[in-house]
Amino acid sequence: MVWSLLHRGKQLNNPVHPGGVLRADFMRLMNLSAYAVAKAIGAAPIAISQICRGRRSVRAEMALKLGRLFSVLPELWMGIQADFDLETARVHCGKRIERDVRPLTVMSTLRTTP
């Protein structure tokens, strides 16, 4: 379920948004609408809809609610979101960061320590 979608996304170097997991691996399998999920967790239907479309991030409170609703750890949702954010940043600015930021060496770190 969740593993297959995440694994497939990593193989294609295509970050998987938690909304895709929510929609494909939870809502579709349980035949739930965004409205039904929103009503069950006390959220606005537009919030769930935007998460499902990848237009809104899953924040801590939402992760707690989704975790409780689907009997999974909230860390699942936070982890998927963190992976998505990191991969998106890597795609958009990874090369620039590699070019502009030089790693510290042990010797330069020791020299700057008072």
Buried (B, 14 or more C-beta within 10 A) or exposed (E): EBEEBBEEBEEEEEBBBBBBBBBBBBBEEEEBEBEBBBEBBEBEBEBBBBBBEBEBBBEEEBBBBBBEEBEBEBEBBBBBBBBBEEBEEBEEEEEEEEEEEEEEEEEEEEEEEE
